[in-house]
Amino acid sequence: MKLTRLSEDYFRRATIRIKSAELAYSEKSYPDVVRYSQECVELSLKAALRAVGVEYPKEHDMSRILKAVKDRFPEWFRRETDKIGEISRELADKRSPSLYGIESLGKTAAEIFNNSDAEKALSDAKHVLNLISKLLTELKVL
C-alpha cells in the first residue's frame, strides 16, 4: 500500500477522533475527551511519520521516534517536535486510565479526569492536528 494512502487514512481518522472528542466534551464525558484526543494525536503523528517514509513502532507514544527522525521534516516542523513529543507522551500516559480508571485504587475514569483535563487534551490534540494538516498539505499528501 502506498505511504500516502496510509497517511491520508490515518489523518482522516484523526479528524474523526477530534469530532468525537468535541462531542464527548459537549456531553461532559471528560475521560472520553482525553481518550479520543490521545487517539487523534497518535493517528496524526503516525500519518506524519508515514508521509516521510518512517515505519513507526507499534505503540501509542510517538515521542521517541519523532525525536529520532525529526531531520526528515521541514525546519518549521522540527521546531515543534519537542512540544508535540511532550503532548504525545502525556496523552499516551493517560490512555489506559481514561478508559478503565485505576482499578488498583478503586477510581473510575470519571473520578480521575475533569473539565480542565478534557480542555487541555482537546486543545493539545487540535494543535497537533493543525500542525500535521499543514505538514501533509506541504508534502502534498492531502
N, C-alpha and C positions, 0 to 999 in steps of 0.2 A: 504494500500500500504506500502511496506517495506520502512523504512527510507533510506536505501542505494540506492534504486531506485530513490527516490526523490533527494537525494544528487547528484547522478550521472547525473540526468536530469538537475538539476539547474546548475551544473558545466559545462556540455556540452553547455548549452545555454549561460553561461557566456563567454565561449571561442568564441562563435559565435559573441557575442557583441564586444569583443576585435577586431575581424576581421572587423566588421562593423565600429568600431571607427577608425581603421587604414585606411580603405577605405575612410571614411569621411575626415580624415586628408589629404590624398593624393588629395582630391578634394577641399581642403581648406574650407570645411564646418565645421568651428570650433564649432558652437553650437551643431552640431550633434556629434562631438567627445566627448564633455562634457556629453551629454545625454547618449550615448552608454557606455561611461566609468562608469557613475553612475550606469547604469543597470548591468554592469559587476560586479561591487563591490557588489551591493545589492544581486544579484543571487549567487555570490561566498560565501558571508557570510551566506546566508540562507542555502547553501549546507553544509557549515561547522557546522552550528547550528543543522541542521537535522542529520548530521552524529554522533553527540554526544547526540542525543535524546532530543533536545530542541525545543519546539514549539515557534516559533518566532512571534513577533507582526506583524500585517498586516499594516506595514508602511515601508517607504523607508530607513530610517536611522536605522542601526542595532547597533549603538554605545552603547546605554544604555543596551540592552540585552547582548551584547558581554561582557561588563564590569561586569554585574551581574553574568554571568555564566562562567567566564574565568577559574575557577578552574576545569572545566570539560576537559580542553585542556592540552596537554603536556606542560611542562615547557618552551621549546623554543618558542612555540606559544604564551603563556601568556606574554612573554616579548615583543611581537609585538602588543598586543591588544590596547595599548594607541594610537600608530601610526595608526593602522587600523581603530580604532574608529574615530579618527580625520579625516581620509580620507573619511569614510562613511558619517560623519556629513557634511563636506564641500561639497561633491558632492550631497548629498541629498538636501542641500540648493539651489543648482544650477539646480536641476532637472526641475522645472517648468519654470524658466527664459530661460533655454536652449531650450525649446520647443516653448514657447509663447512670449518670450521677457518680458518686463514690460509694460503692456498696459497703466497703470496709468501715466507712464512717457513718453509714446509715443515712447518707444525704442524697436526696433526689437531685436531678439536674436543675429543676426549678428552684431548689433551695440554694444552689451554687451560683447560678447566673441571673443577673438582674438587668434592668433597663440600661444602666451605664455600660455593662459588659457588652450588651447587644449593640448599642450605638457605636462603640469603639470597633467591634468586629465588623459591622456593616460599613462603617466609614473606611476602615483599612482595606476591606475587600473591594470596595468601589475604587479606591486609589490604585490598587494593583490592577484591577480590571481595565481601568482607563489607560494605565501605562502600557499594558500588554496590547490593548487595542491600537494604540499609537505605534508600537513596535511592529505588530503584524501588518498594519497598513503600510508602514515604511518598507517592510520586507516583501511587500506585495503578496502576502498570504491572504489577506482579507480584501 
